[in-house]
Amino acid sequence: MEEPVRKGQRCPVCSKGAIVQRSDQEHGRYLGCSTYNPRNPTDPRSDGTVWNMGGVRIQPKTSRKNLVLIAVLTVVLFVGVYFALTQLFGS
């Protein structure tokens, strides 16, 4: 179990920024890292980790793209295993 974070503390994820209070439509009031760049959230230097006001990390929602990627990789894995087993134990 992670220790809860507090406003003003160093960010435990990136170790560069500080924990600050933010607010938006999606999460309401929350705690986040000061390195987060809302204009460019995909920037590698932008830490988008979010904590509730009690300091407990909010797990990011899984995007549709990630779900599709997981499904495709699962199908490829099963096809690969099926192919390998039919080649080993086939006639």
CNS distance restraints for C-alpha pairs under 8 A (distance, minus, plus):
assign (resid   2 and name CA) (resid  56 and name CA) 7.91 0.50 0.50
assign (resid   3 and name CA) (resid  56 and name CA) 7.87 0.50 0.50
assign (resid   4 and name CA) (resid  54 and name CA) 7.12 0.50 0.50
assign (resid   4 and name CA) (resid  55 and name CA) 4.39 0.50 0.50
assign (resid   4 and name CA) (resid  56 and name CA) 5.27 0.50 0.50
assign (resid   4 and name CA) (resid  57 and name CA) 7.74 0.50 0.50
assign (resid   5 and name CA) (resid   9 and name CA) 6.95 0.50 0.50
assign (resid   5 and name CA) (resid  19 and name CA) 7.54 0.50 0.50
assign (resid   5 and name CA) (resid  51 and name CA) 7.70 0.50 0.50
assign (resid   5 and name CA) (resid  54 and name CA) 7.84 0.50 0.50
assign (resid   5 and name CA) (resid  55 and name CA) 4.48 0.50 0.50
assign (resid   5 and name CA) (resid  56 and name CA) 6.95 0.50 0.50
assign (resid   6 and name CA) (resid  19 and name CA) 6.71 0.50 0.50
assign (resid   6 and name CA) (resid  55 and name CA) 6.01 0.50 0.50
assign (resid   7 and name CA) (resid  18 and name CA) 7.66 0.50 0.50
assign (resid   7 and name CA) (resid  19 and name CA) 4.95 0.50 0.50
assign (resid   7 and name CA) (resid  20 and name CA) 5.34 0.50 0.50
assign (resid   7 and name CA) (resid  21 and name CA) 6.73 0.50 0.50
assign (resid   7 and name CA) (resid  31 and name CA) 7.07 0.50 0.50
assign (resid   8 and name CA) (resid  18 and name CA) 5.65 0.50 0.50
assign (resid   8 and name CA) (resid  19 and name CA) 5.12 0.50 0.50
assign (resid   8 and name CA) (resid  20 and name CA) 6.22 0.50 0.50
assign (resid   9 and name CA) (resid  18 and name CA) 5.51 0.50 0.50
assign (resid   9 and name CA) (resid  19 and name CA) 5.47 0.50 0.50
assign (resid  10 and name CA) (resid  15 and name CA) 6.13 0.50 0.50
assign (resid  10 and name CA) (resid  16 and name CA) 6.99 0.50 0.50
assign (resid  10 and name CA) (resid  17 and name CA) 5.93 0.50 0.50
assign (resid  10 and name CA) (resid  18 and name CA) 4.34 0.50 0.50
assign (resid  10 and name CA) (resid  19 and name CA) 6.13 0.50 0.50
assign (resid  11 and name CA) (resid  15 and name CA) 5.04 0.50 0.50
assign (resid  11 and name CA) (resid  16 and name CA) 6.52 0.50 0.50
assign (resid  11 and name CA) (resid  17 and name CA) 5.43 0.50 0.50
assign (resid  11 and name CA) (resid  18 and name CA) 5.05 0.50 0.50
assign (resid  11 and name CA) (resid  19 and name CA) 5.62 0.50 0.50
assign (resid  11 and name CA) (resid  33 and name CA) 6.03 0.50 0.50
assign (resid  13 and name CA) (resid  47 and name CA) 7.86 0.50 0.50
assign (resid  13 and name CA) (resid  49 and name CA) 7.60 0.50 0.50
assign (resid  14 and name CA) (resid  47 and name CA) 6.83 0.50 0.50
assign (resid  16 and name CA) (resid  35 and name CA) 7.52 0.50 0.50
assign (resid  17 and name CA) (resid  33 and name CA) 5.77 0.50 0.50
assign (resid  17 and name CA) (resid  34 and name CA) 5.13 0.50 0.50
assign (resid  17 and name CA) (resid  35 and name CA) 5.40 0.50 0.50
assign (resid  18 and name CA) (resid  33 and name CA) 5.62 0.50 0.50
assign (resid  18 and name CA) (resid  34 and name CA) 5.38 0.50 0.50
assign (resid  18 and name CA) (resid  35 and name CA) 7.75 0.50 0.50
assign (resid  19 and name CA) (resid  31 and name CA) 6.33 0.50 0.50
assign (resid  19 and name CA) (resid  32 and name CA) 5.47 0.50 0.50
assign (resid  19 and name CA) (resid  33 and name CA) 4.77 0.50 0.50
assign (resid  19 and name CA) (resid  34 and name CA) 6.11 0.50 0.50
assign (resid  20 and name CA) (resid  31 and name CA) 5.56 0.50 0.50
assign (resid  20 and name CA) (resid  32 and name CA) 5.49 0.50 0.50
assign (resid  20 and name CA) (resid  33 and name CA) 6.04 0.50 0.50
assign (resid  20 and name CA) (resid  34 and name CA) 5.99 0.50 0.50
assign (resid  21 and name CA) (resid  29 and name CA) 7.13 0.50 0.50
assign (resid  21 and name CA) (resid  30 and name CA) 5.82 0.50 0.50
assign (resid  21 and name CA) (resid  31 and name CA) 4.53 0.50 0.50
assign (resid  21 and name CA) (resid  32 and name CA) 6.29 0.50 0.50
assign (resid  22 and name CA) (resid  29 and name CA) 5.81 0.50 0.50
assign (resid  22 and name CA) (resid  30 and name CA) 5.41 0.50 0.50
assign (resid  22 and name CA) (resid  31 and name CA) 5.84 0.50 0.50
assign (resid  22 and name CA) (resid  32 and name CA) 6.56 0.50 0.50
assign (resid  23 and name CA) (resid  27 and name CA) 6.87 0.50 0.50
assign (resid  23 and name CA) (resid  28 and name CA) 5.08 0.50 0.50
assign (resid  23 and name CA) (resid  29 and name CA) 4.23 0.50 0.50
assign (resid  23 and name CA) (resid  30 and name CA) 5.90 0.50 0.50
assign (resid  24 and name CA) (resid  28 and name CA) 5.09 0.50 0.50
assign (resid  24 and name CA) (resid  29 and name CA) 6.77 0.50 0.50
assign (resid  29 and name CA) (resid  52 and name CA) 7.57 0.50 0.50
assign (resid  29 and name CA) (resid  53 and name CA) 7.02 0.50 0.50
assign (resid  30 and name CA) (resid  50 and name CA) 6.87 0.50 0.50
assign (resid  30 and name CA) (resid  51 and name CA) 5.96 0.50 0.50
assign (resid  30 and name CA) (resid  52 and name CA) 4.87 0.50 0.50
assign (resid  30 and name CA) (resid  53 and name CA) 5.23 0.50 0.50
assign (resid  31 and name CA) (resid  50 and name CA) 5.97 0.50 0.50
assign (resid  31 and name CA) (resid  51 and name CA) 4.98 0.50 0.50
assign (resid  31 and name CA) (resid  52 and name CA) 5.94 0.50 0.50
assign (resid  31 and name CA) (resid  53 and name CA) 5.99 0.50 0.50
assign (resid  31 and name CA) (resid  55 and name CA) 7.17 0.50 0.50
assign (resid  32 and name CA) (resid  36 and name CA) 7.48 0.50 0.50
assign (resid  32 and name CA) (resid  48 and name CA) 7.12 0.50 0.50
assign (resid  32 and name CA) (resid  49 and name CA) 6.12 0.50 0.50
assign (resid  32 and name CA) (resid  50 and name CA) 4.94 0.50 0.50
assign (resid  32 and name CA) (resid  51 and name CA) 6.21 0.50 0.50
assign (resid  33 and name CA) (resid  47 and name CA) 6.22 0.50 0.50
assign (resid  33 and name CA) (resid  48 and name CA) 6.99 0.50 0.50
assign (resid  33 and name CA) (resid  49 and name CA) 6.76 0.50 0.50
assign (resid  33 and name CA) (resid  50 and name CA) 7.60 0.50 0.50
assign (resid  34 and name CA) (resid  47 and name CA) 8.00 0.50 0.50
assign (resid  35 and name CA) (resid  45 and name CA) 6.94 0.50 0.50
assign (resid  35 and name CA) (resid  46 and name CA) 5.32 0.50 0.50
assign (resid  35 and name CA) (resid  47 and name CA) 5.76 0.50 0.50
assign (resid  36 and name CA) (resid  41 and name CA) 6.84 0.50 0.50
assign (resid  36 and name CA) (resid  45 and name CA) 7.78 0.50 0.50
assign (resid  36 and name CA) (resid  46 and name CA) 4.40 0.50 0.50
assign (resid  36 and name CA) (resid  47 and name CA) 4.81 0.50 0.50
assign (resid  36 and name CA) (resid  48 and name CA) 5.47 0.50 0.50
assign (resid  37 and name CA) (resid  41 and name CA) 5.43 0.50 0.50
assign (resid  37 and name CA) (resid  43 and name CA) 7.71 0.50 0.50
assign (resid  37 and name CA) (resid  46 and name CA) 5.43 0.50 0.50
assign (resid  37 and name CA) (resid  47 and name CA) 7.72 0.50 0.50
assign (resid  37 and name CA) (resid  48 and name CA) 7.98 0.50 0.50
assign (resid  40 and name CA) (resid  46 and name CA) 7.59 0.50 0.50
assign (resid  41 and name CA) (resid  46 and name CA) 5.89 0.50 0.50
assign (resid  41 and name CA) (resid  47 and name CA) 7.74 0.50 0.50
assign (resid  41 and name CA) (resid  48 and name CA) 6.88 0.50 0.50
assign (resid  42 and name CA) (resid  46 and name CA) 6.87 0.50 0.50
assign (resid  49 and name CA) (resid  57 and name CA) 7.61 0.50 0.50
assign (resid  49 and name CA) (resid  58 and name CA) 7.82 0.50 0.50
assign (resid  49 and name CA) (resid  60 and name CA) 7.75 0.50 0.50
assign (resid  50 and name CA) (resid  57 and name CA) 5.94 0.50 0.50
assign (resid  50 and name CA) (resid  58 and name CA) 5.59 0.50 0.50
assign (resid  50 and name CA) (resid  59 and name CA) 7.66 0.50 0.50
assign (resid  50 and name CA) (resid  60 and name CA) 7.78 0.50 0.50
assign (resid  51 and name CA) (resid  55 and name CA) 5.39 0.50 0.50
assign (resid  51 and name CA) (resid  56 and name CA) 5.19 0.50 0.50
assign (resid  51 and name CA) (resid  57 and name CA) 4.08 0.50 0.50
assign (resid  51 and name CA) (resid  58 and name CA) 5.15 0.50 0.50
assign (resid  52 and name CA) (resid  56 and name CA) 5.56 0.50 0.50
assign (resid  52 and name CA) (resid  57 and name CA) 6.38 0.50 0.50
assign (resid  52 and name CA) (resid  58 and name CA) 6.38 0.50 0.50
assign (resid  62 and name CA) (resid  66 and name CA) 6.47 0.50 0.50
assign (resid  62 and name CA) (resid  67 and name CA) 7.02 0.50 0.50
assign (resid  63 and name CA) (resid  67 and name CA) 6.51 0.50 0.50
assign (resid  64 and name CA) (resid  68 and name CA) 6.27 0.50 0.50
assign (resid  65 and name CA) (resid  69 and name CA) 6.19 0.50 0.50
assign (resid  66 and name CA) (resid  70 and name CA) 6.14 0.50 0.50
assign (resid  67 and name CA) (resid  71 and name CA) 6.21 0.50 0.50
assign (resid  68 and name CA) (resid  72 and name CA) 6.17 0.50 0.50
assign (resid  69 and name CA) (resid  73 and name CA) 6.13 0.50 0.50
assign (resid  70 and name CA) (resid  74 and name CA) 6.10 0.50 0.50
assign (resid  71 and name CA) (resid  75 and name CA) 6.32 0.50 0.50
assign (resid  72 and name CA) (resid  76 and name CA) 6.20 0.50 0.50
assign (resid  73 and name CA) (resid  77 and name CA) 6.07 0.50 0.50
assign (resid  74 and name CA) (resid  78 and name CA) 6.28 0.50 0.50
assign (resid  75 and name CA) (resid  79 and name CA) 6.13 0.50 0.50
assign (resid  76 and name CA) (resid  80 and name CA) 6.05 0.50 0.50
assign (resid  77 and name CA) (resid  81 and name CA) 6.19 0.50 0.50
assign (resid  78 and name CA) (resid  82 and name CA) 6.02 0.50 0.50
assign (resid  79 and name CA) (resid  83 and name CA) 6.02 0.50 0.50
assign (resid  80 and name CA) (resid  84 and name CA) 6.11 0.50 0.50
assign (resid  81 and name CA) (resid  85 and name CA) 6.08 0.50 0.50
assign (resid  82 and name CA) (resid  86 and name CA) 6.11 0.50 0.50
assign (resid  83 and name CA) (resid  87 and name CA) 6.20 0.50 0.50
assign (resid  84 and name CA) (resid  88 and name CA) 6.23 0.50 0.50
assign (resid  85 and name CA) (resid  89 and name CA) 5.91 0.50 0.50
assign (resid  85 and name CA) (resid  90 and name CA) 7.55 0.50 0.50
assign (resid  86 and name CA) (resid  90 and name CA) 4.79 0.50 0.50
